[in-house]
Every structure is written in C-alpha cells, then in structure tokens.
C-alpha cells in the first residue's frame, strides 16, 4: 500500500469517527475541563468538586462513572482518603459491571490497607481478584497478594494459597501468572526440580506468542536444568526459546529481552559447564552477528577473545577484538583490545582500559580441556 493511499484511508477513518462521535452535554464538558485544569494545577479538592459536577451533568453511564473515578483519584491525591473511598464505593454500587468498577475495587482495597484495617484490606484485594480476575489490574494485584503472604507468613504459606486458588485462577486471565508464581514459590521453598517442572509446564500451557511469560519460564527452567546437573538440557531449552525468533515484515522488530541473554547463556554453558571452548566461541560470535540489537554484543566478542587467548589462538583473539574495535568502539572493552592483541586497531578517540578489565588479562595458560564442537 502506497503512502498516499494509506494517508487517504487514515483521513477517511478520522472523518467517519468524527461523524459518529457523540455530542456531550455542554455542562458536562465545561465541568470536566475545569476539573482537569484544577487537577493539573495541583488544586485537587477543587478538581474533585468539578468532577462531581461533571458526573451529575453526564448523560451516559460510562461518562458518569469516569467522572466518579476521577473524583476519587483527585481526593486521593489530596490525601482525603475517606472522601476517595466514598467515591469508589459509590461507583461500585452504581455500576457493578462498569468499566471502571474493577479498578475502583482494587483502589478501595489499597486505601483500606494503607489507611484503615490492614487485614480487611488484603481480604478485599482477594475478594476483588475473585470477582474481577480478568481485569487489567488483576495480575499485578495477584503478585502483590503472593508477596504479602510470603512476607507475612512465609514462602510455604504463599505457595499453599496459590495452590488453594489455582483452579479458578487458571480459568481467568491470571492463569499464566498464577502458574508461573507457583513455580517461583516452589523454588523459594527449596524444591528445585518441582520449580523447574513448573516453569516448563507454564511454557507448555501458555506458549509463544500468546504467553507473555513464555520466555521467562523457559529461561528460568534452563537455569534450574543447570543446577540439577543437566547443562545439555539447559542448552536445548534455550535453543527452543530462540527458535521462536522471527523477522519483522515492517519497521521495528519482534526481539524480546530474553533472546540476547539466552544466546549468551548458551555460550556460557558450553564454556563453563560443558567445557567445549570451540562451540562456546562460535556461540559468542553468533550473539554478535545475529542479535544486532542486544547490549551484550560487545561482551560476547570479549568473552570469545578471552577464550581464544586461553586456548592459545592469538589469531582468533585478534579477530574478535578487531571486530570489537571496528564495530563497537563505544564498548567498555574496546580500550583494552591492544592489551589482548597488540596488533588490534586503535580507537579514533583513545581511552584508558579500566583496571578491573585489565586484571582479566593476566598471563593465561592454555586450557587442557577444550574439545571440538
């Protein structure tokens, strides 16, 4: 589609949208605008009063509810907690199924926790979770509840609570988070194998691309694979995570934060756990070449160069740091290139090598445990 055609379609959509836009009562519009101005100026109680006027003048239920919600928020900013709680309760009573009602219920519980009966407030959070498990604030609220129980009664109590509520949580939008938290709590109580299996199950139940915790689950499972003495399984797990990388057909990318880290871990596993330096060096180079947006690219080249030096391959070390200086001169490692390879290119703007990096370059002995791929 050409830019001109796309622009015409956008203009048509705007025209149609404006043609269908509702005409709001002038009293509502004026009071809403006055409230927004007062809120922006920090006159929160004045803003709350104007939001009340706008609510009274609204003709549509959703406009009324929005003004009640904003009135409560203004009172909260003014630290008038009783008035804020009253507005939230009013909103919940008037619109049990309204768009703002779930958020109001969680906000009301928060006020009770911070400024009233703490135990009652946490029970209100649990009640709101059960009533509005598909709300946009349900997931962070679930995490808050689990952290609170763990802090108050210990990790085992938080795990027990999750298990008791898992059946209904898994039927909601909180299901993936609940499953992930169970695995996290199992790790907290010392069940490493159970936690690993829990993270794996979370990834299976909520796969890419819809699973928002798929990458985290696979990555953490790989960490526990290594802890359980199964580094090759850990590598396979990370390769499965990376198998879902896909190119973008338009501007931007589908890169996820764990991708570069997963590739780095594969290289580190080959280096440290599997003692396969040749493959480790290839995997470090793969990070540099294929993960072009990763902040770990310079670290990968540096680690490749260190391994090459340890293996007695001065040409390989020079190749890695040469790329580092040419392609990533801003790297913290770049000023140290000539300490590792005297023939490495000079930086256009020379900088001193940091002491903590120079210490890594103490005379190395050739490793006797390096094997082929």
Beta strands, then each sheet from edge to edge (+ up, - down):
end
